[in-house]
């Protein structure tokens, strides 16, 4: 049975019946395609435990896979082969007996409070050709830093999801297909208000909240990538969209936000995911040390 053909059937099933996101489907397709390319196997009947194990050994030794990359390949192929077994295309899952390396416990990368403020100043004062870009880009980066949205959540944010009267953002079907409401600060609301006024001035009527400069279309993922690269070069400090999300979480803890509320705002299914930010915030930990009962002796 041709693996590429099975891959398409598997992805169609995962999208239609399991409700997996397009990003997850792309990851499955990529990993299965890489599996065929690296191993030279195109027929499912040629898949053996030894050949699959050799792939992971090659990845760790020659291709220098990180633990995260190893886990992505392992999980994706595990789910794919599990589906093949369920459909009767194979009898045993060749991934089942492969040992998983221990995941590194790294602190999430973040910007300091000073760097976050400096980035927002840079985004606002950058020499744009059009004023619309100034207000849109400042509102966009402010939303990342003051609300902690994921990249896809921000790009899919609708105009009707932003409620400045009640100071809330409504995130539709975020990661894990979950809706959530995020309260926003007055500072963020002011930036969003300036952008909305500029958007109205230009007659933008598309459903997406963040618009492209030309036409009534939403801001694209490629456009966001170019904007981040542009600001990264001007800023002189490496950062990513996800690093801004980490920055939001860390700053919230340093400001006194409790871990449960932060977990809800971040859209985490498990609060243990949120607790990694406790270790990332030296200021938060330092503030807790002042509570030691013997400090006043």
N, C-alpha and C positions, 0 to 999 in steps of 0.2 A: 504494500500500500504506500503510495507516494506521500512523503511527510509534508511537503509544501501544500498539497491538496487537503490533507488532514488538518494542517495548521489553519487554513482558511475556514474549514468547517467548525473547528474548535473556537476560533475567534468570533464567528457569526453566532454560535451558541452562547458564548460568554457575554456578548453584547446584548443579544435579544432576550435571553432567559435569566442570566445571572445579574444583568444590569451593571457590568463593569464599565468603567469610564473609558473614553477613547484613548487616554494616555496609557491605561493599563493594557488595552488591546494592542497598542503600538509596541509596548514593551514585550508582550508575548510573541508578536510576530518577529520582532528583532532578535530575541533570544533563540527562537526556534530556527530562524534563518542562519544565525551564527553557528548553531549546533551542527546544521547540515554542512556548512562551509568548512568549519574546523575539522570535523570528523570525516568528511567526504562521504557521508551516508545520506542517501536520498530515499531509501526504502525502509519502512518501519521494521520489516522482518530482519534487517541487518543490524538492528540496535541490540547490543549486548552489554552486560554489566561492565565488562572489561573496557569496552570502547568509551562508555560514558565516564567511567572512572579516569581513563586516560585524558579525557577532555578537561576535567577539573584539575588534574595534576599539571597538565600543560598550562592551564590558566594561571595557576598559582606560581609555577616555577619560571616559565618562559615569558608569559604575557604580563606577569606581575600584577595579577588581580588583587584588588583590595578585598577585605572581608566583605564589605557591602556588595561589591560586584559579584563575588562568589555566591552570596546569599540570593541575589537577584536571579542569577542563572539557576541556582538550585530550586528556588521556589517556583519559578516559571516553568521549568521542565517537569518538576514534580506534579504540578497541576495539569499540565498537558498530557503526560503519560497516564495520570490517574483517569483523565477523561477517555483516553484511548482504551484503557482497560474496561471502563464502564460501557463503552460502545462495542466491546468485543473484538477490538483490533489487536490486542496483545494480552498476555496472561499475567505478567509480573512487572512491577514498576522498577526499572533499573536504577532509579534515584534513591530508593528507600534506604539502601544500606550505606550510602555515602555519608561520612561523618562531616558535621558542620563545624568550621573553625569558630573559636570564641570571638565574639564581636568586641571590637575595641570600645572602651568607654571614654569617649572624647567629649570635652565640653563644647556646647554649641557655639560656633563663631558669632560674634556680635560686634556692634560699634559701641563705643563709649557714649555717654551722654553728650560730651563735648563734640565728638565727631558727628553724632546724629544731628545736632543743632547746626554744625558747620555745613553738613551736606544739604540741609534744607535751605540754608542761606545761599549756598552755591546754586542750587536748582532755581531759586527765585531770581537771583541776580545775574544768571548766565545771559550772555548777549544774544538773545533770540532774534530772529528776523521778524517774527509775528508775536504780538502780545498774547494771543490765544495760547501759544505754546508755554509761555511763562506761567499762566494761571493753571492750565491743565497739568503741567508737569509738577508744579508745586503741590497741587491737590492730590496727584497720584502718589508721589513719594510720601506725602503727609499721611495718606491712607495706610500705606505700608507700615510706617513708623508709629502712628497713633492708634491703629486698629488691628494690626497684625494679620491682615488678610493674606492668603496664599495667592500665588500668581494667577491661577485660573479663576479663583474667586473674584479677584479684582477685575479681570478682563470680562467676566460674565455678569458683573454687577449692572443691574438695570437702573434706568433713571428713576423709576417708581420705587426702587428699593432704598433710596436715600431720603430719609425723613428728617429734615433740619428742624422742623417744629418740635419734634419729640426727641431730637438728638439721637437717632438710631440708624444703623445700617442693617438691612435684611439680607442675609447670605442665603441664596437659594441652592439647595442641593450641593453643599460643599463636599469635601472629601468624605467618603462613606455614605453619600446620598443623604446627608442630613442638613436640614434647615437650621439656622440659628440667627438670633438677633444680637447685635453688638452695640452697646451704648457708645456714643462718641463724645469727645471733649469739646468745649467751646472753641478751643484753638483749631481743632480739625474742622469744625463746622464753619469757621470763618474762611478757611482756605477753600472749602467746598463751595461756599456761597459765592466767593469771587469767581470761581471757575464757572458756576452755573450762570452767573450774569453774563460772562463773556461768551459762553455757549449760546445763550439766548440772543445775544447781539449779532452773532453770526448765523442765526437761523438754523441751528443744528436740531433736528427732530428725530434722530435715530433712537431706538429703544435702549441701546447701551449707554451707560452713564459716561464713560470715558470715550471720547470721539477721536477719530483721526482728523488731521488738519484739513484735508481735502475730502469733500463729499460727506454725505450723511451715513457714515459707517462707523462701527465701533473700532476702538484702538486694537491693533492686532498683536499677536504674540511676537512676531518678527519686529514690529515697531517698538515694542517694549524692550526687546533684546538690544536693539540699536541704541535706544535712549539710555539704558543702563550702561552700555559700553561708553557712550559719549560722556556721561557724568562721571564714570569711573576714571576716565582719562583726565578730566578736568579736576577731579577731586584729589587725585594723587594717592588714593588708598583703595585697595581692592575690596569690593563688596558685591554681594549678589542679592536678588530679591528675597531669597530665603534667609539671608543674613539679617535683612531688615526685620523679618518676622521674629527672628531670635532676639533682635535688639528690643522690639516691642515687649516681648515677654520678660526679659531681664529688667528693663526699666520699670515695668509695672510692679514687679516684686520689690525692687529697690524703693519704689514709692509707697509701699505698704499694702499692695493688693494681696488678698489671701489666695492660696493655691487653688481652692475650689472654684472661685469666681474666674480666675485666669484660665483654668481648664475649660470652662464653658465658653469663654470668649475666643479661645484658640480653636475650639471645635474638636478637642481631643476625646476619643471614645473612652480612653482609660486615663485616669488621673495620674497614673505612674509615669506616663509620657511627659506630663507637665513638670514632674518633680525634678527632671534633669536641670531645669533652670535655677533651682535652689542652689546647686553647686556652682553654676556659672556666675552667680551674683555675689561678689565678695562683699559689697556694701550691705546686702541683705543679711548675710551671715554675720557680718561685724555688728550689725544692729541687734541681732539675737544674742550675741555674747554679752551685751550690756545687761541682760536679764539674769546673769549669774548671781545668785543670792549673796555670795561672798565678795562681790566687787566693792562694796562700801566699807569693808573692814580697813 
